[in-house]
């Protein structure tokens, strides 16, 4: 993932059936269970497709052995389904290497505040 993909939010397809900003806002409220940070600020969201009211979120994880994968997937699914006009939601695993470089500048500040970085 390039750093500007997430910040520009130009990830995937969007046909206008669902408000893309509303989906991003919902994803920003999904916190990582182990860190005091949203999955967006952590850089875990790799793809967002919206077609005919179906939202597909592609996620990677900080570790393939992350014990919280199912919890994150369930939280993302619930958050996306709560967005108006969403007919269905799907979470796909994107097996890409995650690194600290994927964390947004806001996320870095938050992590510094709690002395994680």
N, C-alpha and C positions, 0 to 999 in steps of 0.2 A: 504494500500500500504506500502510495506517496502521501506526504503530509498534507498537500493541498486538496486531496480528494475529499477528505472528511470536512475540512473547514469550508470548502466550496459547496459541499453537499451535492455535488453533481455525480452521485453514485447511482448507477442503474437507470432503469426506465421509469417513467411516470406518465400515465395517460390522462391525468387530471381527474380521475374518478374519486380520489381521496386527496385531501389537502396534505401535501408532502411536509409542510412546516409543522402541521399538527402531529404527524407521525414522528418527526424528529424531536419535537417537544416531549412526546410520550417516551421516546427512547432515552432522552436526557434525564428522565425521572427514574430510570432503572439503574439502581446502584449495584456495583460489584459487591457480592456478599462478604468479601474479605478485606476490601480496601474502601476508604471513605470517598468514593469517586463513582461517577456514572460510567456506564459502558461506553458512552459516546466520548467522554473525556479520556477514557483509557485507550481509545482507538480500537475497540473490539468490533465495531460495526464496519464491515467491509463492503457491503452492498445493500441497496434498498431499491426494490422493484415494486411498483404499484401499477397493476393492470386489472381493469374491470372490477375494482373493489377488493382485489386480493393483494395483500401486502406480503412480500417475501423479504425477510431480513437475513442477510448473510453475516454470520458471526465467526470470529476467530476467538481464541482464548489465550490467556497469559501463559498457559501450559496445557499440553495435551493431556496431562494427568490431573488437571484441575478437578478437585472434588465437587465443585459447585456448578458444573456444566448444566446439569438438569435444572437446577434452581434458576440459573440465568435464563435458560431457554423458556421455562414456564413464566418467569417475570416478563420477558419480552413479549411472549404470546399474549398474556393478559393485558399488558400496556397497549399493544397495537390494536387488539380487539375492542378496546374502550374508545378508540378514536371514531368520531362520527363518519358514517358511510363505509366503514370497513366491513366487507362481507365475510372475509376469511383471512387468516394469517398463517404464515409458515415461517419457521426458523430453519435455515440451512447452515450446516457447519462448513466453514471455509478454512481449509487446512493450509494456512499461511503462517509463517513465522511472525510472532509478535515480539516487539522489543520496546524498550523504554522510549525510543524515538517516536513511537506511535502515539504517545500521550500528548494531548493538546497543551498549549501554553497555560490555559486556565487549569487544566488538570495537574500540571507540574507545580503550579503555585499551591494548589490545595494539598498535594502530597508533601511539599516542603513545609507547609504549615503544621502538618502532623508528623514531620521528621521521618517520612518513609523514603524519600529520595535522598 
